[in-house]
Amino acid sequence: MTATGEQVRDPGLQPERTRLAWRRTTLSCTVAAVLAGRAALHGGPTVPGVLACALCLLLWLGFLAVAHRRMVALSACRPRTLALGTARAAALCTLAFAVCAAAMVI
């Protein structure tokens, strides 16, 4: 408690663990996007391959923006909870990456 009677929140290491989890996820998405681009352009640059690479790049940039926004929010003294829109955007990027991966396997 402070001199004014307010309780001081000690978040411990939880925000740091969450920030590290976002960084690991971003790294995983980076590797997935690079491998997807490599697989799409393996036989030479074709129109569908270039479009697939562009889609992977846009998805990666979207997820990177969401993750960066969340990591910055976690650096505050009292981080806000994850907004519903941010959670939806992260889930949509992840789902789109899964669809791209399935399309490349088939």
Sequence and secondary structure as in RCSB ss.txt:
>XXXX:A:sequence
MTATGEQVRDPGLQPERTRLAWRRTTLSCTVAAVLAGRAALHGGPTVPGVLACALCLLLWLGFLAVAHRRMVALS
ACRPRTLALGTARAAALCTLAFAVCAAAMVI
>XXXX:A:secstr
  TTS      TTHHHHHHHHHHHHHHHHHHHHHHHHHHHTTT   HHHHHHHHHHHHHHHHHHHHHHHHHHHHT
SSS     HHHHHHHHHHHHHHHHHHHHHH 
